[in-house]
Amino acid sequence: MNSYRAFDITAIVITLFVVLLPAPTREVRVEFENAPRETLELVAALQAETVARPTDLDTVVELTDVLIELGSLEAALRTVLGPADKLTGAWQVQLAAADAWVQDLEFKQALPYADAAVAACKGDATCSSERAIRLAMFQNVISRVAKSNIDPRRQPEELRRLVAEVSPTIHLSDPDPQSRKKRQQEPPQPPLPQPQ
């Protein structure tokens, strides 16, 4: 009789567990479905290192960069935002946080981190003047996009136009494939005569 009673109690507990267990509200997906094995091993090693030494800024930045390259923006943000919020004077971590937000097209969230990166760079001997200039340009683009009324997801052409306006690029090659093809079909010019 006691074995039946234990079975009944177990059956009731299992039934209640199954019935009362909330259904998952999030879709489960494989994070790094097509990543090469070497990259997965690198991610695992960097994650282990950040757990062992959470104040190692280089590791946090490197892991964030690898996760961004893999397209895992949520994981990159989870990796970098904690250290970035604690270490406001570390321009490398602030830059990584801003970059992660920018990759996710969240410019308003990126702006405080870009501002912090520029400010932290000014007082850091490891931040060269060239780096400071690039950081200021990056921060300027983020600031202009964040202050505009452009929705980067719905208005990608407007975003491109604004970024090109704020930070013009120089094309060293002709982006028009027809003119490039035309030049390739032209006969080569004879060499210029050498002065003797």
C-alpha atoms as a printed R data frame, in Angstrom:
    type eleno elety resid chain resno      x      y       z
1   ATOM     1    CA   MET     A     1  0.000  0.000   0.000
2   ATOM     2    CA   ASN     A     2  2.880  2.387   0.763
3   ATOM     3    CA   SER     A     3  4.406  1.826  -2.688
4   ATOM     4    CA   TYR     A     4  1.107  2.814  -4.302
5   ATOM     5    CA   ARG     A     5  0.944  5.921  -2.176
6   ATOM     6    CA   ALA     A     6  4.523  6.929  -3.148
7   ATOM     7    CA   PHE     A     7  3.647  6.309  -6.798
8   ATOM     8    CA   ASP     A     8  0.487  8.443  -6.470
9   ATOM     9    CA   ILE     A     9  2.409 11.301  -4.869
10  ATOM    10    CA   THR     A    10  5.115 11.104  -7.556
11  ATOM    11    CA   ALA     A    11  2.497 11.074 -10.320
12  ATOM    12    CA   ILE     A    12  0.736 14.090  -8.807
13  ATOM    13    CA   VAL     A    13  4.001 16.033  -8.453
14  ATOM    14    CA   ILE     A    14  5.022 15.256 -12.049
15  ATOM    15    CA   THR     A    15  1.572 16.222 -13.353
16  ATOM    16    CA   LEU     A    16  1.602 19.494 -11.425
17  ATOM    17    CA   PHE     A    17  5.125 20.223 -12.604
18  ATOM    18    CA   VAL     A    18  4.188 19.683 -16.259
19  ATOM    19    CA   VAL     A    19  0.875 21.551 -16.024
20  ATOM    20    CA   LEU     A    20  2.166 24.479 -14.001
21  ATOM    21    CA   LEU     A    21  5.519 24.822 -15.760
22  ATOM    22    CA   PRO     A    22  5.304 27.967 -17.880
23  ATOM    23    CA   ALA     A    23  5.745 27.536 -21.604
24  ATOM    24    CA   PRO     A    24  8.963 29.019 -22.985
25  ATOM    25    CA   THR     A    25  8.390 32.518 -24.288
26  ATOM    26    CA   ARG     A    26 11.643 32.817 -26.197
27  ATOM    27    CA   GLU     A    27 12.675 31.032 -29.316
28  ATOM    28    CA   VAL     A    28 15.747 28.885 -28.770
29  ATOM    29    CA   ARG     A    29 18.378 29.105 -31.490
30  ATOM    30    CA   VAL     A    30 21.908 27.946 -32.002
31  ATOM    31    CA   GLU     A    31 24.177 30.932 -31.413
32  ATOM    32    CA   PHE     A    32 27.182 30.075 -33.570
33  ATOM    33    CA   GLU     A    33 25.676 27.746 -36.122
34  ATOM    34    CA   ASN     A    34 28.198 28.182 -38.954
35  ATOM    35    CA   ALA     A    35 31.280 29.296 -37.042
36  ATOM    36    CA   PRO     A    36 34.567 27.485 -37.688
37  ATOM    37    CA   ARG     A    37 35.869 25.253 -34.931
38  ATOM    38    CA   GLU     A    38 38.914 27.475 -34.300
39  ATOM    39    CA   THR     A    39 36.641 30.469 -33.716
40  ATOM    40    CA   LEU     A    40 34.456 28.492 -31.306
41  ATOM    41    CA   GLU     A    41 37.559 27.418 -29.397
42  ATOM    42    CA   LEU     A    42 38.744 31.025 -29.264
43  ATOM    43    CA   VAL     A    43 35.355 32.175 -27.944
44  ATOM    44    CA   ALA     A    44 35.409 29.450 -25.282
45  ATOM    45    CA   ALA     A    45 38.957 30.348 -24.221
46  ATOM    46    CA   LEU     A    46 38.168 34.069 -24.068
47  ATOM    47    CA   GLN     A    47 34.974 33.439 -22.113
48  ATOM    48    CA   ALA     A    48 36.877 31.305 -19.612
49  ATOM    49    CA   GLU     A    49 39.509 34.012 -19.293
50  ATOM    50    CA   THR     A    50 36.909 36.748 -18.683
51  ATOM    51    CA   VAL     A    51 35.359 34.623 -15.935
52  ATOM    52    CA   ALA     A    52 38.762 34.003 -14.352
53  ATOM    53    CA   ARG     A    53 39.934 37.622 -14.726
54  ATOM    54    CA   PRO     A    54 36.957 39.954 -15.228
55  ATOM    55    CA   THR     A    55 39.179 43.049 -14.990
56  ATOM    56    CA   ASP     A    56 41.358 41.996 -17.953
57  ATOM    57    CA   LEU     A    57 40.196 44.682 -20.369
58  ATOM    58    CA   ASP     A    58 42.070 43.318 -23.382
59  ATOM    59    CA   THR     A    59 40.267 39.994 -23.085
60  ATOM    60    CA   VAL     A    60 36.864 41.648 -22.728
61  ATOM    61    CA   VAL     A    61 37.523 43.797 -25.794
62  ATOM    62    CA   GLU     A    62 38.833 40.851 -27.835
63  ATOM    63    CA   LEU     A    63 35.866 38.653 -26.902
64  ATOM    64    CA   THR     A    64 33.467 41.462 -27.790
65  ATOM    65    CA   ASP     A    65 35.150 41.904 -31.177
66  ATOM    66    CA   VAL     A    66 34.993 38.178 -31.939
67  ATOM    67    CA   LEU     A    67 31.314 38.011 -30.955
68  ATOM    68    CA   ILE     A    68 30.532 41.005 -33.169
69  ATOM    69    CA   GLU     A    69 32.325 39.333 -36.078
70  ATOM    70    CA   LEU     A    70 30.214 36.219 -35.484
71  ATOM    71    CA   GLY     A    71 27.078 38.355 -35.589
72  ATOM    72    CA   SER     A    72 26.210 37.615 -31.979
73  ATOM    73    CA   LEU     A    73 25.421 41.165 -30.952
74  ATOM    74    CA   GLU     A    74 23.431 40.215 -27.848
75  ATOM    75    CA   ALA     A    75 26.333 38.159 -26.523
76  ATOM    76    CA   ALA     A    76 28.765 40.967 -27.370
77  ATOM    77    CA   LEU     A    77 26.627 43.461 -25.458
78  ATOM    78    CA   ARG     A    78 26.287 41.106 -22.473
79  ATOM    79    CA   THR     A    79 30.067 40.691 -22.462
80  ATOM    80    CA   VAL     A    80 31.045 44.345 -22.625
81  ATOM    81    CA   LEU     A    81 28.319 46.373 -20.919
82  ATOM    82    CA   GLY     A    82 29.131 45.247 -17.362
83  ATOM    83    CA   PRO     A    83 32.816 46.166 -17.573
84  ATOM    84    CA   ALA     A    84 32.027 49.343 -19.534
85  ATOM    85    CA   ASP     A    85 29.592 50.546 -16.870
86  ATOM    86    CA   LYS     A    86 32.120 49.847 -14.096
87  ATOM    87    CA   LEU     A    87 35.284 51.066 -15.825
88  ATOM    88    CA   THR     A    88 34.312 54.411 -17.304
89  ATOM    89    CA   GLY     A    89 37.954 55.496 -17.558
90  ATOM    90    CA   ALA     A    90 38.963 52.645 -19.892
91  ATOM    91    CA   TRP     A    91 38.614 53.976 -23.426
92  ATOM    92    CA   GLN     A    92 39.121 50.536 -25.029
93  ATOM    93    CA   VAL     A    93 36.109 49.039 -23.234
94  ATOM    94    CA   GLN     A    94 34.015 52.157 -23.854
95  ATOM    95    CA   LEU     A    95 34.857 51.946 -27.557
96  ATOM    96    CA   ALA     A    96 33.959 48.233 -27.654
97  ATOM    97    CA   ALA     A    97 30.602 48.978 -26.002
98  ATOM    98    CA   ALA     A    98 29.870 51.810 -28.435
99  ATOM    99    CA   ASP     A    99 30.838 49.590 -31.367
100 ATOM   100    CA   ALA     A   100 28.573 46.773 -30.166
101 ATOM   101    CA   TRP     A   101 25.620 49.176 -29.938
102 ATOM   102    CA   VAL     A   102 26.420 50.640 -33.365
103 ATOM   103    CA   GLN     A   103 26.569 47.166 -34.900
104 ATOM   104    CA   ASP     A   104 23.080 46.642 -33.467
105 ATOM   105    CA   LEU     A   105 22.038 49.989 -35.057
106 ATOM   106    CA   GLU     A   106 21.296 51.464 -31.629
107 ATOM   107    CA   PHE     A   107 23.053 54.813 -31.959
108 ATOM   108    CA   LYS     A   108 21.352 56.499 -28.998
109 ATOM   109    CA   GLN     A   109 22.582 53.730 -26.694
110 ATOM   110    CA   ALA     A   110 26.058 53.934 -28.281
111 ATOM   111    CA   LEU     A   111 26.475 57.682 -27.759
112 ATOM   112    CA   PRO     A   112 27.247 57.697 -23.993
113 ATOM   113    CA   TYR     A   113 29.896 55.020 -24.502
114 ATOM   114    CA   ALA     A   114 31.435 56.885 -27.461
115 ATOM   115    CA   ASP     A   115 31.494 60.079 -25.379
116 ATOM   116    CA   ALA     A   116 33.133 58.174 -22.503
117 ATOM   117    CA   ALA     A   117 35.718 56.674 -24.884
118 ATOM   118    CA   VAL     A   118 36.704 60.123 -26.171
119 ATOM   119    CA   ALA     A   119 36.920 61.531 -22.635
120 ATOM   120    CA   ALA     A   120 38.924 58.546 -21.329
121 ATOM   121    CA   CYS     A   121 41.304 58.690 -24.287
122 ATOM   122    CA   LYS     A   122 42.299 62.268 -23.469
123 ATOM   123    CA   GLY     A   123 43.824 61.284 -20.141
124 ATOM   124    CA   ASP     A   124 45.360 57.953 -21.152
125 ATOM   125    CA   ALA     A   125 48.961 57.607 -22.349
126 ATOM   126    CA   THR     A   126 48.064 54.413 -24.267
127 ATOM   127    CA   CYS     A   127 45.684 56.400 -26.490
128 ATOM   128    CA   SER     A   128 47.733 57.953 -29.280
129 ATOM   129    CA   SER     A   129 46.788 61.229 -30.934
130 ATOM   130    CA   GLU     A   130 45.852 59.305 -34.098
131 ATOM   131    CA   ARG     A   131 43.542 57.079 -32.051
132 ATOM   132    CA   ALA     A   132 42.026 60.156 -30.389
133 ATOM   133    CA   ILE     A   133 41.255 61.645 -33.805
134 ATOM   134    CA   ARG     A   134 39.608 58.419 -35.000
135 ATOM   135    CA   LEU     A   135 37.615 58.169 -31.770
136 ATOM   136    CA   ALA     A   136 36.415 61.749 -32.179
137 ATOM   137    CA   MET     A   137 35.326 61.030 -35.763
138 ATOM   138    CA   PHE     A   138 33.503 57.861 -34.630
139 ATOM   139    CA   GLN     A   139 31.832 59.767 -31.805
140 ATOM   140    CA   ASN     A   140 30.819 62.565 -34.203
141 ATOM   141    CA   VAL     A   141 29.083 60.123 -36.550
142 ATOM   142    CA   ILE     A   142 27.288 58.422 -33.670
143 ATOM   143    CA   SER     A   143 26.239 61.776 -32.233
144 ATOM   144    CA   ARG     A   144 24.828 63.036 -35.533
145 ATOM   145    CA   VAL     A   145 22.887 59.828 -36.168
146 ATOM   146    CA   ALA     A   146 21.595 59.686 -32.576
147 ATOM   147    CA   LYS     A   147 20.382 63.291 -32.762
148 ATOM   148    CA   SER     A   148 18.714 62.840 -36.143
149 ATOM   149    CA   ASN     A   149 15.210 61.483 -36.570
150 ATOM   150    CA   ILE     A   150 16.460 58.653 -38.760
151 ATOM   151    CA   ASP     A   151 15.388 55.119 -37.936
152 ATOM   152    CA   PRO     A   152 18.401 53.077 -39.126
153 ATOM   153    CA   ARG     A   153 16.337 49.924 -39.620
154 ATOM   154    CA   ARG     A   154 13.565 51.581 -41.623
155 ATOM   155    CA   GLN     A   155 15.629 54.249 -43.374
156 ATOM   156    CA   PRO     A   156 18.982 52.660 -44.264
157 ATOM   157    CA   GLU     A   157 19.498 54.974 -47.263
158 ATOM   158    CA   GLU     A   158 19.023 58.048 -45.078
159 ATOM   159    CA   LEU     A   159 21.499 56.582 -42.600
160 ATOM   160    CA   ARG     A   160 24.076 56.029 -45.356
161 ATOM   161    CA   ARG     A   161 23.552 59.574 -46.633
162 ATOM   162    CA   LEU     A   162 24.000 61.086 -43.167
163 ATOM   163    CA   VAL     A   163 27.093 59.013 -42.393
164 ATOM   164    CA   ALA     A   164 28.615 59.942 -45.775
165 ATOM   165    CA   GLU     A   165 27.846 63.596 -45.079
166 ATOM   166    CA   VAL     A   166 29.408 63.525 -41.617
167 ATOM   167    CA   SER     A   167 32.348 61.314 -42.497
168 ATOM   168    CA   PRO     A   168 33.083 61.452 -46.233
169 ATOM   169    CA   THR     A   169 35.101 58.617 -47.654
170 ATOM   170    CA   ILE     A   170 37.627 58.769 -50.453
171 ATOM   171    CA   HIS     A   171 37.347 56.090 -53.121
172 ATOM   172    CA   LEU     A   172 40.744 55.174 -54.504
173 ATOM   173    CA   SER     A   173 39.276 52.937 -57.176
174 ATOM   174    CA   ASP     A   174 36.396 53.566 -59.518
175 ATOM   175    CA   PRO     A   175 33.281 52.003 -58.002
176 ATOM   176    CA   ASP     A   176 31.633 51.882 -61.458
177 ATOM   177    CA   PRO     A   177 32.298 48.398 -62.880
178 ATOM   178    CA   GLN     A   178 31.412 49.505 -66.444
179 ATOM   179    CA   SER     A   179 34.113 52.174 -66.570
180 ATOM   180    CA   ARG     A   180 36.586 49.746 -65.014
181 ATOM   181    CA   LYS     A   181 35.739 47.160 -67.687
182 ATOM   182    CA   LYS     A   182 36.080 49.807 -70.384
183 ATOM   183    CA   ARG     A   183 39.558 50.795 -69.156
184 ATOM   184    CA   GLN     A   184 40.624 47.154 -69.107
185 ATOM   185    CA   GLN     A   185 39.633 46.777 -72.779
186 ATOM   186    CA   GLU     A   186 41.598 49.839 -73.906
187 ATOM   187    CA   PRO     A   187 45.050 49.158 -75.333
188 ATOM   188    CA   PRO     A   188 47.878 49.959 -72.931
189 ATOM   189    CA   GLN     A   189 49.571 53.312 -73.336
190 ATOM   190    CA   PRO     A   190 53.187 53.258 -74.541
191 ATOM   191    CA   PRO     A   191 55.736 54.054 -71.842
192 ATOM   192    CA   LEU     A   192 56.926 57.612 -71.552
193 ATOM   193    CA   PRO     A   193 60.392 58.243 -72.987
194 ATOM   194    CA   GLN     A   194 63.112 58.310 -70.375
195 ATOM   195    CA   PRO     A   195 65.367 61.377 -70.202
196 ATOM   196    CA   GLN     A   196 68.945 60.568 -71.142
